[in-house]
């Protein structure tokens, strides 16, 4: 199921309910300017309280091998000079690095430092207060609007309560990535849309958005969030 709508600022939104691997095969080659996504890590994560979604293992929880399946498809749908940001778990790095290197060539590891992290294991000697993500580009030159002093460690507080999705990312973090690597009017694709944070960020920054989500529950949450963000976009003077 695919739905298409426009915001009052004429940002186009296309949302698809289903498996992104099948959806990407139907997308035209070189049709998006950037990909920003947070795939299922395959680590059996169980989230806390989630609006309208029971406390349970994520419905779309996969395994590390999913990267080998979707990264080549991401490369195909990206235009030349486009950028991709892909979150991953450290336990999946042995799956992520080889496939990204094979498909994209050079890449850079970034770190999201959770400045207000809380810790589930009080006995761990070194507490995890970060999540890694990979930044890769399809050829050169690529769009870059970021500061010449931009750092590989991106410091943003995590959501106090992940009320919409267990692995929800901060809106400010996603907006930073969008502003750094795309221009207004560009099209951004999120194959694992979750609660729709990337789509909301696109509405707030004047980008077009394509999102895919396999879970009907999270698809409904994302659809509402993005629609609400569209309503808040003001017409240009």
Backbone as CSV, one residue per row, in Angstrom:
resi,resn,N_x,N_y,N_z,CA_x,CA_y,CA_z,C_x,C_y,C_z
1,UNK,0.845,-1.192,0.000,0.000,0.000,0.000,0.883,1.245,0.000
2,UNK,0.633,2.144,-0.927,1.407,3.371,-1.020,0.458,4.560,-0.999
3,UNK,0.818,5.587,-0.228,0.000,6.794,-0.147,0.845,7.987,-0.529
4,UNK,0.237,8.924,-1.239,0.938,10.107,-1.725,0.170,11.345,-1.302
5,UNK,0.883,12.329,-0.768,0.241,13.585,-0.389,1.263,14.708,-0.454
6,UNK,0.774,15.950,-0.403,1.649,17.115,-0.450,1.373,18.017,0.748
7,UNK,2.420,18.650,1.222,2.240,19.638,2.272,1.903,20.972,1.642
8,UNK,1.514,21.931,2.481,1.183,23.262,1.973,2.413,23.951,1.388
9,UNK,3.591,23.505,1.783,4.824,24.048,1.209,5.250,23.238,-0.011
10,UNK,4.365,22.302,-0.448,4.576,21.516,-1.655,5.674,20.481,-1.518
11,UNK,6.015,20.083,-0.302,6.898,18.937,-0.122,6.088,17.679,-0.414
12,UNK,6.604,16.822,-1.259,5.881,15.613,-1.623,6.228,14.498,-0.648
13,UNK,5.219,13.760,-0.231,5.397,12.651,0.700,4.804,11.386,0.092
14,UNK,5.604,10.321,0.089,5.144,9.031,-0.415,5.455,7.984,0.653
15,UNK,4.418,7.371,1.209,4.574,6.398,2.278,4.106,5.031,1.798
16,UNK,4.921,4.018,2.067,4.597,2.664,1.611,4.598,1.697,2.784
17,UNK,3.536,0.926,2.914,3.437,-0.109,3.931,3.836,-1.441,3.300
18,UNK,4.960,-1.986,3.750,5.420,-3.249,3.200,6.911,-3.421,3.387
19,UNK,7.447,-4.462,2.803,8.866,-4.793,2.900,9.668,-3.867,2.002
20,UNK,10.611,-3.137,2.581,11.363,-2.154,1.794,12.196,-2.802,0.708
21,UNK,12.608,-4.056,0.912,13.433,-4.709,-0.102,12.661,-4.914,-1.395
22,UNK,11.386,-5.238,-1.268,10.545,-5.366,-2.461,10.205,-3.995,-3.026
23,UNK,9.947,-3.033,-2.158,9.602,-1.692,-2.608,10.750,-1.051,-3.380
24,UNK,11.982,-1.198,-2.890,13.124,-0.580,-3.574,13.344,-1.164,-4.965
25,UNK,13.002,-2.427,-5.142,13.143,-3.035,-6.465,12.207,-2.390,-7.477
26,UNK,11.120,-1.774,-6.986,10.167,-1.121,-7.883,10.486,0.358,-8.101
27,UNK,11.422,0.898,-7.341,11.766,2.318,-7.448,12.698,2.548,-8.633
28,UNK,12.576,3.690,-9.307,13.506,3.997,-10.399,14.927,4.167,-9.873
29,UNK,15.900,3.746,-10.652,17.290,3.976,-10.282,17.566,5.473,-10.187
30,UNK,18.447,5.842,-9.278,18.904,7.223,-9.114,17.736,8.201,-8.909
31,UNK,16.776,7.791,-8.081,15.571,8.606,-7.907,15.528,9.374,-6.599
32,UNK,16.502,9.159,-5.685,16.508,9.892,-4.424,17.872,10.539,-4.213
33,UNK,17.869,11.628,-3.455,19.100,12.388,-3.224,19.873,11.919,-2.007
34,UNK,19.179,11.300,-1.055,19.846,10.829,0.154,18.996,9.748,0.812
35,UNK,19.661,8.916,1.591,18.990,7.890,2.388,19.431,8.073,3.835
36,UNK,18.464,8.152,4.736,18.737,8.217,6.176,17.859,7.170,6.824
37,UNK,18.481,6.176,7.485,17.661,5.072,7.965,18.292,4.379,9.162
38,UNK,17.440,3.708,9.909,17.815,2.999,11.133,17.241,1.586,11.046
39,UNK,17.965,0.660,10.399,17.432,-0.685,10.175,17.272,-1.463,11.475
40,UNK,16.455,-2.531,11.451,16.361,-3.406,12.627,17.700,-4.065,12.876
41,UNK,18.148,-4.017,14.119,19.504,-4.475,14.431,19.619,-5.981,14.587
42,UNK,18.488,-6.661,14.828,18.566,-8.100,15.007,19.171,-8.509,16.331
43,UNK,18.967,-7.702,17.384,19.550,-8.026,18.683,18.464,-8.343,19.711
44,UNK,17.249,-8.609,19.223,16.177,-8.984,20.128,15.791,-7.898,21.099
45,UNK,15.886,-6.645,20.662,15.597,-5.514,21.550,14.136,-5.498,21.938
46,UNK,13.877,-5.255,23.189,12.507,-5.076,23.657,12.366,-3.680,24.210
47,UNK,11.414,-2.948,23.681,11.251,-1.561,24.088,10.359,-1.420,25.300
48,UNK,10.283,-0.191,25.791,9.421,0.123,26.915,8.041,0.493,26.438
49,UNK,7.407,1.396,27.177,6.047,1.794,26.829,6.034,2.492,25.482
50,UNK,5.196,2.043,24.590,5.093,2.608,23.257,3.635,2.899,22.973
51,UNK,3.332,4.105,22.508,1.957,4.485,22.222,1.305,3.498,21.264
52,UNK,0.184,2.913,21.689,-0.644,2.047,20.853,0.066,0.778,20.404
53,UNK,1.271,0.516,20.922,2.002,-0.689,20.555,2.414,-1.385,21.843
54,UNK,2.090,-2.650,21.970,2.376,-3.371,23.203,3.879,-3.530,23.400
55,UNK,4.291,-3.741,24.650,5.674,-4.026,24.971,5.984,-5.429,24.446
56,UNK,6.757,-5.497,23.380,7.044,-6.773,22.754,8.234,-6.613,21.826
57,UNK,8.775,-7.726,21.406,9.874,-7.677,20.457,9.404,-6.979,19.196
58,UNK,10.269,-6.139,18.636,9.881,-5.375,17.455,9.399,-6.300,16.354
59,UNK,8.277,-5.934,15.727,7.695,-6.774,14.698,8.620,-6.926,13.506
60,UNK,9.446,-5.913,13.229,10.313,-5.972,12.056,11.765,-6.226,12.444
61,UNK,11.969,-6.821,13.644,13.327,-7.100,14.087,13.935,-8.135,13.147
62,UNK,15.090,-7.813,12.605,15.731,-8.700,11.643,17.014,-9.265,12.194
63,UNK,17.990,-9.473,11.324,19.307,-9.886,11.771,20.335,-9.088,10.996
64,UNK,21.588,-9.180,11.404,22.630,-8.375,10.786,22.754,-8.590,9.290
65,UNK,22.329,-9.750,8.814,22.479,-10.053,7.388,21.565,-9.207,6.513
66,UNK,20.625,-8.501,7.131,19.722,-7.666,6.338,20.484,-6.572,5.610
67,UNK,21.645,-6.160,6.153,22.432,-5.111,5.508,22.893,-5.557,4.125
68,UNK,23.275,-6.811,3.991,23.715,-7.327,2.692,22.577,-7.339,1.687
69,UNK,21.343,-7.376,2.192,20.190,-7.406,1.300,19.760,-6.011,0.866
70,UNK,19.827,-5.026,1.774,19.254,-3.734,1.402,20.282,-2.688,0.975
71,UNK,21.549,-2.790,1.405,22.537,-1.776,1.034,22.737,-1.688,-0.483
72,UNK,22.847,-2.812,-1.226,22.946,-2.684,-2.688,21.740,-2.004,-3.316
73,UNK,20.552,-2.230,-2.755,19.355,-1.589,-3.279,19.352,-0.097,-2.977
74,UNK,19.874,0.275,-1.805,20.032,1.690,-1.465,20.933,2.376,-2.493
75,UNK,22.030,1.732,-2.825,22.964,2.294,-3.807,22.264,2.534,-5.145
76,UNK,21.436,1.591,-5.570,20.762,1.705,-6.862,19.796,2.894,-6.910
77,UNK,19.057,3.133,-5.835,18.037,4.190,-5.881,18.621,5.578,-5.623
78,UNK,19.872,5.656,-5.149,20.503,6.949,-4.894,21.062,7.553,-6.172
79,UNK,20.917,8.861,-6.312,21.513,9.543,-7.455,23.024,9.636,-7.259
80,UNK,23.740,9.869,-8.354,25.181,10.099,-8.269,25.430,11.354,-7.437
81,UNK,26.343,11.272,-6.493,26.613,12.395,-5.606,25.748,12.423,-4.363
82,UNK,24.851,11.442,-4.226,23.990,11.378,-3.053,24.712,10.812,-1.843
83,UNK,24.091,10.966,-0.679,24.686,10.508,0.571,23.736,9.563,1.292
84,UNK,24.313,8.661,2.087,23.523,7.746,2.910,24.045,7.768,4.338
85,UNK,23.118,7.778,5.285,23.431,7.650,6.704,22.692,6.419,7.211
86,UNK,23.431,5.447,7.711,22.838,4.179,8.126,23.260,3.873,9.565
87,UNK,22.289,3.842,10.471,22.566,3.469,11.852,22.760,1.955,11.933
88,UNK,23.509,1.515,12.923,23.709,0.080,13.118,24.133,-0.169,14.556
89,UNK,24.041,-1.428,14.979,24.503,-1.825,16.306,25.936,-2.314,16.203
90,UNK,26.725,-2.078,17.243,28.110,-2.529,17.217,28.200,-4.043,17.023
91,UNK,27.194,-4.776,17.478,27.200,-6.225,17.312,27.029,-6.643,15.850
92,UNK,26.610,-5.693,14.987,26.403,-5.989,13.566,27.530,-5.451,12.681
93,UNK,28.573,-4.884,13.286,29.580,-4.211,12.464,30.288,-5.167,11.516
94,UNK,30.414,-6.442,11.901,31.057,-7.413,11.008,30.213,-7.680,9.766
95,UNK,28.918,-7.361,9.829,28.047,-7.468,8.661,28.003,-6.158,7.883
96,UNK,28.073,-5.044,8.600,27.884,-3.733,7.981,29.110,-3.294,7.179
97,UNK,30.279,-3.323,7.798,31.471,-2.768,7.162,31.804,-3.418,5.817
98,UNK,31.802,-4.759,5.703,32.166,-5.365,4.411,31.222,-4.991,3.275
99,UNK,29.905,-5.003,3.551,28.971,-4.730,2.462,28.994,-3.268,2.058
100,UNK,29.115,-2.346,3.037,29.197,-0.927,2.701,30.473,-0.631,1.935
101,UNK,31.581,-1.240,2.348,32.850,-1.049,1.652,32.782,-1.578,0.223
102,UNK,32.158,-2.734,0.054,32.048,-3.342,-1.278,31.181,-2.502,-2.207
103,UNK,30.079,-1.983,-1.708,29.117,-1.277,-2.552,29.483,0.194,-2.731
104,UNK,29.826,0.867,-1.660,30.078,2.307,-1.718,31.561,2.669,-1.800
105,UNK,32.429,1.766,-1.406,33.849,2.108,-1.336,34.151,2.786,-0.013
106,UNK,34.619,4.006,-0.070,34.954,4.728,1.161,33.704,5.032,1.984
107,UNK,33.873,5.037,3.273,32.806,5.422,4.184,33.443,5.989,5.447
108,UNK,32.626,6.612,6.262,33.107,7.181,7.522,32.171,6.776,8.646
109,UNK,32.740,6.386,9.773,31.927,6.079,10.935,31.664,7.353,11.726
110,UNK,30.402,7.578,12.051,30.003,8.674,12.926,29.465,8.091,14.227
111,UNK,29.408,8.922,15.234,28.915,8.498,16.539,27.833,9.471,17.004
112,UNK,26.680,8.921,17.382,25.688,9.717,18.085,25.935,9.532,19.568
113,UNK,26.410,10.585,20.227,26.637,10.559,21.664,25.357,10.994,22.359
114,UNK,24.786,10.096,23.146,23.551,10.390,23.872,23.917,11.151,25.145
115,UNK,23.747,12.440,25.103,24.235,13.273,26.201,23.465,13.088,27.503
116,UNK,22.301,12.449,27.419,21.514,12.207,28.624,21.205,10.724,28.777
117,UNK,22.149,9.874,28.382,21.902,8.435,28.360,21.601,7.884,29.744
118,UNK,20.698,6.905,29.785,20.459,6.115,30.988,20.913,4.701,30.684
119,UNK,21.195,3.917,31.708,21.852,2.628,31.485,21.035,1.492,32.080
120,UNK,20.834,0.489,31.246,20.048,-0.652,31.673,20.826,-1.636,32.524
121,UNK,22.142,-1.669,32.380,22.958,-2.619,33.129,23.841,-1.868,34.121
122,UNK,23.451,-1.806,35.385,24.219,-1.028,36.361,25.571,-1.645,36.686
123,UNK,25.792,-2.910,36.284,27.034,-3.592,36.615,28.066,-3.541,35.489
124,UNK,27.685,-3.015,34.325,28.643,-2.891,33.227,29.715,-1.874,33.603
125,UNK,30.973,-2.221,33.400,32.057,-1.338,33.809,32.155,-0.115,32.906
126,UNK,31.923,-0.309,31.616,31.909,0.806,30.680,30.507,0.893,30.090
127,UNK,29.844,1.966,30.367,28.446,2.119,29.955,28.369,2.622,28.513
128,UNK,27.443,2.061,27.745,27.219,2.504,26.377,26.368,3.770,26.393
129,UNK,26.934,4.853,25.914,26.169,6.101,25.819,26.229,6.639,24.394
130,UNK,26.297,5.714,23.425,26.398,6.150,22.036,25.788,5.093,21.116
131,UNK,25.519,5.518,19.892,25.167,4.598,18.810,25.970,4.997,17.581
132,UNK,26.497,4.026,16.840,27.260,4.337,15.636,26.358,4.443,14.407
133,UNK,26.818,5.176,13.435,26.181,5.211,12.127,27.252,5.397,11.069
134,UNK,26.953,4.961,9.883,27.893,5.066,8.765,27.430,6.159,7.825
135,UNK,28.388,6.958,7.366,28.143,8.000,6.366,28.894,7.591,5.108
136,UNK,28.164,7.437,4.004,28.807,7.051,2.749,28.197,7.838,1.593
137,UNK,28.960,7.966,0.528,28.546,8.773,-0.610,28.639,7.962,-1.902
138,UNK,27.771,8.286,-2.838,27.782,7.605,-4.129,28.504,8.492,-5.136
139,UNK,29.795,8.304,-5.226,30.580,9.097,-6.156,30.859,10.482,-5.611
140,UNK,31.474,11.285,-6.457,31.887,12.637,-6.072,31.757,13.535,-7.298
141,UNK,31.450,14.818,-7.119,31.239,15.523,-5.852,29.876,15.203,-5.247
142,UNK,29.777,15.375,-3.961,28.515,15.152,-3.265,28.105,16.430,-2.544
143,UNK,26.808,16.542,-2.284,26.292,17.734,-1.611,26.842,17.825,-0.194
144,UNK,27.320,19.002,0.175,27.758,19.237,1.546,27.491,20.687,1.906
145,UNK,26.599,20.893,2.865,26.270,22.220,3.364,26.699,22.418,4.807
146,UNK,27.370,21.415,5.366,27.758,21.479,6.762,28.942,22.397,6.994
147,UNK,29.197,22.642,8.248,30.334,23.466,8.637,31.643,22.762,8.292
148,UNK,32.667,23.555,8.017,33.995,22.988,7.790,34.576,22.425,9.085
149,UNK,33.914,22.705,10.210,34.362,22.217,11.511,33.439,21.132,12.060
150,UNK,32.587,20.590,11.207,31.677,19.527,11.664,32.483,18.355,12.218
151,UNK,32.014,17.763,13.296,32.719,16.673,13.961,32.017,15.338,13.735
152,UNK,32.777,14.259,13.876,32.235,12.914,13.686,31.409,12.459,14.883
153,UNK,31.549,13.142,16.017,30.735,12.839,17.191,29.609,13.861,17.262
154,UNK,28.394,13.376,17.124,27.206,14.225,17.099,26.516,14.116,18.454
155,UNK,26.498,15.203,19.193,25.991,15.177,20.565,24.548,15.682,20.614
156,UNK,23.630,14.759,20.888,22.211,15.091,21.018,21.615,14.240,22.128
157,UNK,20.741,14.811,22.937,20.071,14.007,23.959,19.092,13.037,23.323
158,UNK,18.999,11.849,23.900,17.988,10.894,23.454,16.638,11.350,23.975
159,UNK,15.580,10.800,23.364,14.250,11.108,23.859,14.133,10.631,25.303
160,UNK,13.561,11.455,26.177,13.440,11.081,27.589,12.678,9.772,27.734
161,UNK,11.605,9.632,26.966,10.848,8.382,26.902,10.570,8.108,25.434
162,UNK,10.995,6.942,24.953,10.717,6.595,23.565,9.259,6.175,23.449
163,UNK,8.381,7.181,23.475,6.954,6.914,23.561,6.345,6.438,22.251
164,UNK,7.073,6.602,21.146,6.527,6.231,19.841,7.168,4.979,19.267
165,UNK,8.452,4.768,19.570,9.188,3.642,19.011,10.375,3.364,19.922
166,UNK,10.703,2.093,20.179,11.784,1.782,21.120,13.152,2.329,20.720
167,UNK,13.415,2.465,19.425,14.727,2.966,18.983,14.599,4.339,18.327
168,UNK,13.643,5.114,18.794,13.378,6.441,18.228,14.614,7.332,18.310
169,UNK,14.940,8.021,17.200,16.088,8.919,17.152,15.639,10.361,17.373
170,UNK,16.519,11.198,17.917,16.151,12.600,18.161,15.902,13.351,16.852
171,UNK,14.870,14.152,16.834,14.546,14.933,15.647,15.705,15.858,15.267
172,UNK,16.349,16.466,16.270,17.453,17.378,15.992,18.624,16.700,15.303
173,UNK,18.909,15.462,15.678,20.004,14.710,15.050,19.706,14.462,13.575
174,UNK,18.498,14.014,13.276,18.142,13.721,11.879,18.135,15.001,11.050
175,UNK,17.659,16.091,11.621,17.671,17.363,10.894,19.099,17.803,10.582
176,UNK,20.030,17.570,11.493,21.432,17.932,11.238,21.953,17.188,10.011
177,UNK,21.680,15.888,9.926,22.140,15.097,8.789,21.513,15.596,7.485
178,UNK,20.220,15.902,7.545,19.519,16.398,6.356,20.115,17.720,5.887
179,UNK,20.304,18.647,6.791,20.810,19.972,6.430,22.244,19.898,5.916
180,UNK,23.033,18.979,6.464,24.425,18.850,6.021,24.537,18.315,4.598
181,UNK,23.688,17.367,4.222,23.932,16.601,2.999,22.867,16.726,1.923
182,UNK,21.882,17.611,2.100,20.870,17.804,1.057,20.512,19.271,0.939
183,UNK,19.800,19.583,-0.130,19.317,20.941,-0.381,17.792,20.965,-0.319
184,UNK,17.187,22.130,-0.060,15.728,22.227,-0.105,15.184,21.697,-1.430
185,UNK,14.107,20.925,-1.353,13.527,20.336,-2.553,14.077,18.973,-2.910
186,UNK,15.173,18.548,-2.269,15.708,17.210,-2.497,14.757,16.157,-1.950
187,UNK,14.951,14.922,-2.391,14.129,13.800,-1.941,14.959,12.872,-1.067
188,UNK,14.434,12.598,0.130,15.110,11.730,1.095,14.268,10.478,1.299
189,UNK,14.935,9.341,1.356,14.266,8.048,1.484,14.684,7.374,2.780
190,UNK,13.698,6.842,3.515,13.961,6.052,4.712,13.301,4.691,4.540
191,UNK,14.083,3.630,4.245,13.509,2.301,4.015,12.923,1.664,5.270
192,UNK,13.393,2.082,6.450,12.892,1.542,7.722,12.355,2.716,8.531
193,UNK,11.184,3.175,8.169,10.664,4.464,8.614,10.357,4.504,10.098
194,UNK,9.981,3.377,10.721,9.652,3.380,12.140,8.532,4.357,12.452
195,UNK,8.773,5.249,13.410,7.744,6.208,13.815,7.743,7.476,12.973
196,UNK,8.591,7.535,11.931,8.508,8.630,10.965,9.328,9.863,11.272
197,UNK,10.341,9.755,12.139,11.130,10.929,12.502,11.806,11.565,11.295
198,UNK,12.337,10.756,10.384,12.984,11.319,9.199,11.982,12.095,8.356
199,UNK,10.764,11.580,8.245,9.734,12.284,7.489,9.355,13.606,8.113
200,UNK,9.236,13.635,9.448,8.934,14.888,10.143,10.047,15.898,9.905
201,UNK,11.303,15.443,9.992,12.448,16.330,9.755,12.438,16.879,8.335
202,UNK,12.023,16.063,7.384,11.946,16.533,5.991,10.890,17.627,5.843
203,UNK,9.743,17.463,6.490,8.703,18.482,6.412,9.201,19.800,6.999
204,UNK,9.961,19.728,8.068,10.432,20.934,8.740,11.594,21.605,8.023
205,UNK,12.217,20.904,7.078,13.362,21.469,6.367,13.112,21.644,4.869
206,UNK,11.886,21.399,4.425,11.539,21.640,3.027,12.071,20.608,2.060
207,UNK,12.165,19.359,2.510,12.582,18.271,1.629,11.402,17.350,1.323
208,UNK,11.466,16.641,0.192,10.496,15.611,-0.131,10.888,14.330,0.604
209,UNK,9.899,13.479,0.852,10.171,12.289,1.653,9.491,11.063,1.079
210,UNK,10.241,9.970,1.035,9.706,8.648,0.724,10.022,7.759,1.916
211,UNK,8.991,7.106,2.469,9.195,6.250,3.626,8.547,4.899,3.440
212,UNK,9.215,3.876,3.961,8.685,2.511,3.890,8.743,1.898,5.286
213,UNK,7.688,1.198,5.667,7.632,0.556,6.987,6.814,-0.727,6.888
214,UNK,7.348,-1.792,7.451,6.698,-3.097,7.331,5.638,-3.334,8.404
215,UNK,5.735,-2.614,9.532,4.784,-2.798,10.623,3.582,-1.881,10.447
216,UNK,2.371,-2.425,10.380,1.184,-1.563,10.248,1.028,-0.599,11.417
217,UNK,1.389,-1.040,12.642,1.246,-0.182,13.812,2.155,1.041,13.703
218,UNK,3.422,0.815,13.372,4.348,1.944,13.270,4.070,2.784,12.030
219,UNK,3.590,2.154,10.970,3.214,2.909,9.772,2.132,3.933,10.125
220,UNK,1.143,3.510,10.905,0.057,4.424,11.287,0.586,5.574,12.142
221,UNK,1.511,5.268,13.050,2.105,6.320,13.877,2.873,7.307,13.007
222,UNK,3.698,6.784,12.096,4.490,7.649,11.219,3.598,8.503,10.330
223,UNK,2.562,7.907,9.783,1.657,8.638,8.898,1.026,9.824,9.621
224,UNK,0.600,9.606,10.855,-0.015,10.694,11.628,1.010,11.777,11.975
225,UNK,2.203,11.366,12.410,3.227,12.355,12.767,3.593,13.236,11.573
226,UNK,3.761,12.619,10.425,4.152,13.374,9.233,3.012,14.283,8.788
227,UNK,1.776,13.785,8.856,0.625,14.621,8.507,0.530,15.822,9.442
228,UNK,0.771,15.602,10.734,0.740,16.712,11.691,1.848,17.718,11.385
229,UNK,3.017,17.209,10.997,4.129,18.105,10.658,3.803,18.914,9.410
230,UNK,3.109,18.294,8.466,2.703,19.006,7.251,1.786,20.179,7.582
231,UNK,0.870,19.948,8.507,-0.091,20.996,8.864,0.590,22.195,9.502
232,UNK,1.744,21.975,10.102,2.445,23.046,10.790,3.356,23.850,9.857
233,UNK,3.511,23.345,8.637,4.363,24.053,7.672,3.617,25.281,7.164
234,UNK,4.215,26.423,7.248,3.575,27.652,6.814,3.817,27.917,5.349
235,UNK,2.850,28.496,4.707,3.015,28.921,3.327,4.062,30.036,3.262
236,UNK,4.937,30.023,2.257,5.920,31.106,2.143,5.242,32.444,1.879
237,UNK,5.813,33.507,2.419,5.251,34.849,2.251,5.438,35.337,0.808
